[in-house]
């Protein structure tokens, strides 16, 4: 993979920040040390510092490539970890009308909802959720579900039921057990999922 970092300087600010949501995701799902690097380099990320971006892009590629290499044909379930925040996020993206929320913005909100869900299942503490919310907020990404979507819980559940991780009509989520590690969790009720929106 050849990546020309100068291409990042051509992105509008909102598109650039949208991409950072996926970067934060890699820290949460696979690499606590990388997450700490992001926390320590917020200024560099916000100013598009080339040295910071070089490390961020390289590490993100390494992490994704490692997952894909281990589950190239999506047979072991490992690759599903890449969808952290996406079950909620895809629903928000679709229901808000594609373009109202950029993909990364929807995923940022979805990660916080997923983390709240993990909290409610006693898999993590509020501190892990707060660390994610603080980092995303510092990167100027949204972390709250838009108020108009909060009025549409049934539509959100319907959208989530279409998610590729749903199996036999059962919601499944990628949830953290700590920063740097996530697992697939089955048997989440629609009511539990909706409570995580707030």
N, C-alpha and C positions, 0 to 999 in steps of 0.2 A: 504494500500500500504506500503510495507516494502522496503526501499531503503538503500543499504549499500554504504555510500559515499566513502569508500575506493576503490570501483570499478572505480570511476572517475580517480583515480591516474593511472589506467592501460591504459587509452585512449591515443592514439597518440595526439600530440598537435593540429593538424588540426581538428581531430574529436571532441576534447573537445571544441574548439572554435566554430565549427559548431553548437554544441548544445547551446552555449551561445546566438546565434541569436534568438532562440525560447524564451529564457529567456527575452531578451530585448523586444521581441514582447509582452509578457505579460504586461510589464510595459506600453507600448504604448497603448494597447487596453483596459486595465482594471484598472490600478493602478498607478497613477502619483507618489504617495509616494514610491512605489517599484522602479519606474524608477529613482527617485532621489537617492534611496539607491544604485542602480547599478552605477550611476554616481559617487557617493562618495566612492565606494569600487572597483574601477578599479584595483588597485594593488592587492587586495585580490583575485579578480576574476582571474587575470592573473597568480597569484602564487598558485592558487587552495587552498587558505586558508580554512581549515575545518569549521571554525566558519561562514565565509561568505557563503560558499557553503551550510551549514546546513539551513541557513535562505532562501537562493535562491531556493533550491530544495523544501523546505516546502511550501514557498509562491507560487511557480509555480504550485505545485500540488493543493493547495487550490483554486487558481484562475481557473484552468482548471476544477476541480471537480465541482465548483460552476456553471460554464457555462453549463457543461454536465448535471448536476442535473436539471437545469431549462429548458433544451431543450434536454431531453434524446433521443427522437426519431426524432430530427431535424424537428420539426413541426412548431416552432415559428420563426425560422430564427436567433435566438440569437446565436446558435452555429457557424454560419458563421463568427462571429467576430474572431474566432480562425484562420481564413485563411488570416489575414492581411499580405500583402507582398507575398502571395502565388500565386495569379493570374499571376503576372509578374514572380515570382520565378520559378514556375513550367515550364513556357515557356523557361526560360533561362536554366534550368536544362536539359530539354528534348533536346533542340536544340544544347547544347554544348556537348551532348553525356554524358549519365549518368556516373558520376565518375569524369569528368573533373571539374565540379563544384559540391561540396558536397551540400546536401539539405540546410543546414543552410547558406552556403555561398550564394546560389541562393536566399534564403529568405531575407538575409541581403540586397542584392542589390534590391530585389523586394520591400522591405519596403521603401527604399529611393525613388524608382520610384513612389510608391503609395503616398508617402508624397508629392512629387513634383506635382503629379496630384491633390492632395487636395489643394495645394497652388494655382495651376492654376485655380481652381474652387472657390477660395477665401474662403475656409473652414478653413485654417490655415495660419500662416505667415511663412516666411523662417526660423524664429528662431526655430520653432518646428522641421523642417526638419534638420536643422543644429545640434540640440541637438542629434537627432538620429544618424546622420552621425558621429558626434564626438565620441559618445559612442561606436558605432560599430567599428570605426577606432582604438580607444584606445584598443579594445579587439582583434585587428588584424584581423578583418573581412573585406572583400571587400565591397565597396559601389558604385562602378562604373560598368556599363554594359561593358562586354568584347568587345573590338573593333570589333572583327569578327562578333559578334551578332548584332552590330549596323548597319551592312551592310545588315541585313536580316529582315527589318521591316514587310514585308508581312508574313513571316514565324512566326514571333512573334505573330502577330494578329491571324493567323490561330490557333496557339497553345492556345492562350487565349480564343478563341471561343469554345474550347473543355472543358474549365474549368467548374466545376460543378455549379458555381454560375451564369453562362451564362443562360439566359432565353429568349426563343423566338428569338434567334439570336442577343440578346442585351447584350453588355458587362456590367457587374456589378462588382463593386469593394468595398472592405472594406477600408474606408478612415477615417483618424483621423479628429476630429473637435477640439481636444486639446490633449495634452499628458494625457493618462488615459481614453480616450473615442473615440470610432470609430462607424461609421454607414455604412450601406449598401447604396451605391449610384448607381442609375440606369441611363441609357441613356448616358453613356460616349461614345463618338465617337472614332473610331479607330485612327483618327488623333490626338485627345487629348491624347490618351494613348501613342502613339508613341512619341509625343513631350516630354513626361515625362521621356523618356529614357536618356535625355541629361542633 
